[in-house]
Amino acid sequence: MIGIANHIWRMALGVGVLLGMLNGVSGVGATPIAANSRTNAIDYEEPKLLIGTIFEMAPDPKKVLFTSQRTATRSGSTVRVVCGYTYPDGSLAARETMVYEAGKLASFDLEELQTSEKGRVAVRPDPKNPEKEKLFFEYTTGQGSEARKKSNTEALENETLVDDMIPQFIVTHWDALLKGSPAKFRYIALSRAETVGFKLVKESETTWHGKPVVRIKMEPTSLIIAQVEGPRRGHDLRFEIACLRNGRIRASGGQPGLPA
């Protein structure tokens, strides 16, 4: 399955990225950013440096679980993003590396140091149809003689995302989300060596600390996955963000979990 705890760290960092972008948009939703597809590029360089602290999920969280850092560097049209997650003792728990070429995802590497798992997906031309692109997956569990690798290929669809890309996706579809329209995308699940359909939908409008917020949830588009996983993990299938209209956000709820 997708490591639930690990996905929480990465989505929490994504929330911070979204905060930085929303703060830079005058009147969120007033100037939509070009949609993420293979024809419309997005600049993923910003924020160049983002450091965060991830607390336990509780009404009054005080226990620090991890610290996170997103660093982005540019070389011409290539943007390299590294997201690291460390335990309170300073040891590295996980690392993600994204390479964007001309605003489009070129590769994504994941290292799960606490479980000795690692994976990679690269976007390359389809050997049988060079005009189209495919995703080439590799995922390894275990070490040495116990190592097990699985691989897969899949046609690349528009709106195919990793965690680092979801904040931009939310900003891109902000107007539609506020109107109640779902924003669908394919999520790269490295541990499954495939993509899985998810959607973001507006759940409600409420207040937080006296300020108006919009609560957005993330859930699978497949009824089969929702039905299978719902009774087992329930709220883990949803990722919620409360987006303040003045550009501040907070995260709540669980993260998406999928059967292996």
LINLINHU-V566778 format. One record per backbone hydrogen bond with DSSP energy under -1.0 kcal/mol. CO is the residue of the C=O (numbers start at 1). NH is the residue of the N-H. E is the energy in kcal/mol with one decimal. If there is no record, write none. Layout:
# LINLINHU-V566778
co->CO nh->NH e->E
co->CO nh->NH e->E
This chain:
# LINLINHU-V566778
co->3 nh->7 e->-2.8
co->4 nh->8 e->-2.0
co->5 nh->9 e->-1.7
co->6 nh->10 e->-1.9
co->7 nh->11 e->-2.9
co->8 nh->12 e->-2.4
co->9 nh->13 e->-2.0
co->10 nh->14 e->-1.9
co->11 nh->15 e->-2.1
co->12 nh->16 e->-1.5
co->13 nh->17 e->-2.0
co->14 nh->18 e->-2.6
co->15 nh->19 e->-2.4
co->16 nh->20 e->-2.1
co->17 nh->21 e->-2.0
co->18 nh->22 e->-3.1
co->19 nh->23 e->-2.2
co->22 nh->25 e->-1.3
co->27 nh->30 e->-3.1
co->40 nh->37 e->-1.6
co->48 nh->72 e->-2.5
co->50 nh->70 e->-3.0
co->52 nh->68 e->-2.5
co->54 nh->65 e->-2.9
co->54 nh->66 e->-1.7
co->63 nh->56 e->-2.2
co->66 nh->54 e->-3.3
co->67 nh->86 e->-2.6
co->68 nh->52 e->-2.5
co->69 nh->84 e->-2.4
co->70 nh->50 e->-2.2
co->71 nh->82 e->-2.7
co->73 nh->80 e->-2.8
co->75 nh->78 e->-1.9
co->77 nh->102 e->-2.8
co->78 nh->75 e->-2.8
co->79 nh->100 e->-3.1
co->80 nh->73 e->-2.3
co->81 nh->98 e->-2.9
co->82 nh->71 e->-2.5
co->83 nh->96 e->-2.8
co->84 nh->69 e->-2.0
co->85 nh->93 e->-3.3
co->85 nh->94 e->-1.5
co->86 nh->67 e->-2.2
co->87 nh->90 e->-2.4
co->91 nh->87 e->-2.9
co->93 nh->113 e->-1.1
co->93 nh->114 e->-1.2
co->94 nh->85 e->-2.4
co->95 nh->111 e->-2.6
co->96 nh->83 e->-2.6
co->97 nh->109 e->-2.7
co->98 nh->81 e->-3.1
co->99 nh->106 e->-3.4
co->99 nh->107 e->-1.5
co->100 nh->79 e->-2.8
co->101 nh->104 e->-1.1
co->103 nh->42 e->-1.7
co->104 nh->101 e->-3.1
co->106 nh->123 e->-2.7
co->107 nh->99 e->-2.3
co->108 nh->121 e->-2.1
co->109 nh->97 e->-2.5
co->110 nh->119 e->-2.4
co->111 nh->95 e->-2.1
co->112 nh->115 e->-1.0
co->112 nh->117 e->-1.8
co->117 nh->112 e->-3.4
co->118 nh->140 e->-3.3
co->119 nh->110 e->-2.6
co->120 nh->138 e->-2.1
co->121 nh->108 e->-2.3
co->122 nh->136 e->-2.4
co->124 nh->134 e->-3.1
co->126 nh->129 e->-1.1
co->129 nh->132 e->-2.7
co->132 nh->126 e->-2.9
co->133 nh->156 e->-2.2
co->134 nh->124 e->-2.1
co->135 nh->154 e->-1.8
co->136 nh->122 e->-1.7
co->137 nh->152 e->-1.3
co->138 nh->120 e->-2.8
co->139 nh->150 e->-2.6
co->140 nh->118 e->-2.1
co->141 nh->148 e->-2.9
co->143 nh->146 e->-2.1
co->144 nh->147 e->-1.6
co->148 nh->141 e->-2.6
co->150 nh->139 e->-2.3
co->152 nh->137 e->-3.3
co->154 nh->135 e->-3.7
co->159 nh->186 e->-3.0
co->161 nh->188 e->-2.6
co->162 nh->165 e->-1.8
co->163 nh->166 e->-1.1
co->165 nh->169 e->-1.8
co->166 nh->170 e->-2.4
co->167 nh->171 e->-2.2
co->168 nh->172 e->-2.8
co->169 nh->173 e->-1.9
co->171 nh->174 e->-1.3
co->173 nh->177 e->-2.7
co->174 nh->178 e->-2.4
co->175 nh->179 e->-1.3
co->176 nh->181 e->-2.4
co->177 nh->180 e->-1.5
co->183 nh->200 e->-2.3
co->185 nh->198 e->-2.6
co->186 nh->161 e->-3.3
co->187 nh->196 e->-2.2
co->189 nh->192 e->-1.2
co->189 nh->194 e->-1.5
co->190 nh->193 e->-1.1
co->194 nh->189 e->-2.4
co->196 nh->187 e->-3.3
co->197 nh->221 e->-1.8
co->198 nh->185 e->-2.5
co->199 nh->219 e->-2.3
co->200 nh->183 e->-2.5
co->201 nh->217 e->-2.7
co->204 nh->215 e->-3.1
co->206 nh->213 e->-2.9
co->208 nh->211 e->-1.5
co->211 nh->208 e->-2.6
co->212 nh->245 e->-1.4
co->213 nh->206 e->-2.0
co->214 nh->243 e->-3.6
co->215 nh->203 e->-3.2
co->215 nh->204 e->-1.3
co->216 nh->241 e->-2.3
co->217 nh->201 e->-2.2
co->219 nh->199 e->-2.3
co->222 nh->226 e->-2.1
co->223 nh->227 e->-2.6
co->224 nh->228 e->-2.6
co->225 nh->229 e->-2.8
co->226 nh->230 e->-2.1
co->229 nh->233 e->-3.1
co->230 nh->234 e->-1.8
co->233 nh->236 e->-2.6
co->234 nh->237 e->-2.0
co->235 nh->238 e->-2.0
co->239 nh->218 e->-1.3
co->240 nh->252 e->-1.9
co->241 nh->216 e->-2.8
co->242 nh->250 e->-1.5
co->243 nh->214 e->-1.6
co->244 nh->247 e->-2.0
co->248 nh->244 e->-3.8
co->250 nh->242 e->-2.7
co->252 nh->240 e->-1.5
